[in-house]
Amino acid sequence: MTDATQPHPLLPQLREAVHGGLPSAISDLGNLVRIPSVSWDGFDPAHVRASAEAVQALLEGLGVFDSIEIADAPIDESRTGQPAVLATRAARNGKQTILLYAHHDVQPPGDQADWDSAPFEPTVRGDRLYGRGAADDKAGVMAHVAAIRAFTEVAGTDFDLGLVAFIEGEEEFGSRSFENFIVRHRTRLAADVIVVADSGNWDTSTPALTVGLRGNVTFKLRVSTLQHASHSGMYGGAVPDAMLATIRLLDTLWGPDGSVAVDGLTSREAPTPEYSQDKLAEEAAFLPGVTPIGHGAVLSRLWDHPAITITGIDAPSVVNASNTLVPSVTVKLSARIAPGQTADDAFDALERHLRAHAPFGAHLELSDVDRGNPFLVDTAGWVVAEAKDAMEQAWDVAAFETGVGGSIPFISDLVQVFPQAQILITGVEDPDSRAHSPNESLHLGVFQRAILTEAVLLAKLEDRT
Ligand SMILES: [Zn+2]
């Protein structure tokens, strides 16, 4: 057992090794960014395969794994998921096994014109590396690789700690084969500690351990009132059009301050770090005079309360608008679910609310329901204490425990298949990383500190019996 209050004896050497290895880590990361491994339908899967092969080569170069393979699993009877890389090294002498997770696929780049440098051409400007996947999550992949490099440079390759690297290839497309994958490969994936390096830090000088994730429920909602469109001059005023019904119905989802007003969607009470409304307005780029929605501490609104957003509407476009009463409208509803509630339960509450509030007898049809459960880390476990201590040693500042408003739905699959494992959600992002957006970037100082954190954690686990 290590003494959590003392710097690890290998810290100075690990720091040196991480520092010395940083240029090659950045260059290897750049090579991964050059591969446009978009995992979505309609993008060439050959790039995802090439990126899996590049990751495999990086893991082979470490010389610590007993087996490394590119592996996949079915999504359903007709389709196979994108290739992941799975590498294992058996634990010896009763040591723990640690699983390192990241993903090598990326989001589409969007409109290239919105980028200041080409999305798949890694570019350093100031202290940041720009490119699609430079942060999310190829930097997570490289943080694992570079941490193992530094650890073995200092401790040698003859260590006892069990290691698993699981680098997924379709996280950005909903991890659709994830559950089948972890069931199929459960023996090789089994670990005592799971590090999911796909989240962010408080800022570029303060590390964070993510301890809560909201879940999500999304679906299409079709609101219909008429069998066909009719003339708005002839019938408007007596005939309920679907747009009116939709607007009225959607408005019932929120209270006057914009907070969610759906019975049965729950919130959670937990302390949150200080974060002002002004900071929110600045980081989320409010226009002048625009005010936040909801109430209570800002971060509890983002981490511990539900949220509902209408993310799309199918209705006649303005350019095609004629003087007609619209017979049906479809919207995409995206809800964020507070930790403590299941996605199934939240969907039931939403459906009940919508059906109870449909105006004018409008017909509702809910389809394409997608559910991801929220997640709370058990912060009482020894692993959380060790991880926060490793962060403090690497960053010279205490770590925050943070929530995340977004979801990592596969984490609840992990918990289900490996209920005894302790899960750590770490990451290389910071508030300016802009994952999924144009000009995505990685802060190189954060990258270095994240690598050192993980190298220290490996050393701590190797000490532990
Ligand atoms: Zn990610």
Residues whose N, C-alpha, C, O or C-beta is under 5 A from the ligand:
A	BS01	ZN	D136 D137 D198
